[in-house]
Amino acid sequence: MTFLSRGTIEQWVEEFRSSRRLSATTVFVMRQDGAAGANTGLVGVQLTHPSVTLYMEPESPSSETWLVTFEPREMVAVLDAASVARLSAELATTSEL
């Protein structure tokens, strides 16, 4: 994999969003200034069960491995079985992305 510009990532996310019929607020591109002022981006995902934001980025500019970072939560999340199933579905979609 080569370096992906923010424009390339935005196009890629839009194609995924369109093919999966996701809402515009579920998956988004966050601005990130790369090395030497490169125009890069992070892929952000807003989970709803529980509400948490995560972001994805390549491990390195030449890596095919993407890393997922979960932003910290202020409160502990306690979920029933149905909510765990919804979280599982959201994470499965995120992994497909």
C-alpha positions in Angstrom: 0.0 0.0 0.0 1.3 3.5 -0.8 0.6 6.7 1.0 -3.1 7.7 0.9 -4.0 11.4 0.6 -7.0 12.8 2.4 -8.8 13.1 -0.9 -8.3 9.4 -1.7 -9.4 8.4 1.8 -12.6 10.6 1.5 -13.4 9.0 -1.9 -12.8 5.5 -0.4 -15.0 6.2 2.6 -17.8 7.7 0.4 -17.8 4.6 -1.8 -18.0 2.4 1.3 -20.7 4.5 2.8 -22.8 4.4 -0.4 -22.4 0.7 -0.9 -23.4 0.0 2.7 -26.1 2.6 3.0 -24.5 4.1 6.1 -25.5 7.5 7.4 -23.1 10.4 6.8 -22.3 10.7 10.5 -21.4 7.1 11.1 -18.2 7.0 9.1 -16.2 10.2 8.4 -12.7 11.5 7.6 -10.9 13.5 10.2 -8.1 16.0 9.3 -4.6 14.9 10.1 -1.4 16.7 9.2 1.2 14.2 8.1 4.9 14.3 7.9 6.3 17.3 6.0 2.8 18.9 5.7 1.3 15.9 3.9 -2.5 16.2 3.3 -3.6 13.1 5.1 -6.7 11.9 7.0 -7.9 9.5 9.6 -11.0 7.4 9.2 -13.4 8.0 12.1 -16.4 5.9 13.1 -19.0 6.9 15.6 -20.4 3.7 17.3 -23.8 4.0 18.9 -24.0 0.9 21.2 -22.3 2.3 23.4 -21.6 5.7 22.1 -17.9 5.9 21.4 -15.7 7.3 18.6 -12.8 5.3 17.1 -10.4 6.1 14.4 -8.3 4.1 12.0 -5.1 4.8 10.3 -2.3 2.8 8.5 0.4 1.5 10.8 2.9 3.3 8.7 2.7 5.0 5.2 3.8 1.8 3.5 1.9 -0.7 5.7 -1.2 -2.7 4.7 -2.1 -3.0 8.4 -4.6 -0.5 9.8 -4.7 0.2 13.5 -7.9 1.1 15.3 -7.8 3.4 18.3 -10.8 3.7 20.6 -11.2 7.1 22.3 -11.6 7.0 26.0 -15.0 7.1 27.7 -15.9 9.1 30.8 -18.2 6.3 32.1 -18.2 2.6 32.2 -20.4 1.0 29.5 -22.8 -1.7 30.8 -24.6 -3.5 28.0 -27.4 -6.0 27.8 -27.2 -8.9 25.3 -29.1 -7.0 22.5 -26.7 -4.0 22.9 -23.6 -6.3 22.7 -25.1 -7.8 19.5 -25.5 -4.3 18.0 -21.9 -3.4 19.1 -20.7 -6.6 17.4 -22.4 -5.7 14.2 -21.0 -2.1 14.2 -17.5 -3.5 14.9 -17.9 -6.0 12.0 -18.8 -3.2 9.7 -15.8 -1.2 10.9 -13.5 -4.2 10.2 -14.9 -4.4 6.7 -14.1 -0.8 6.1 
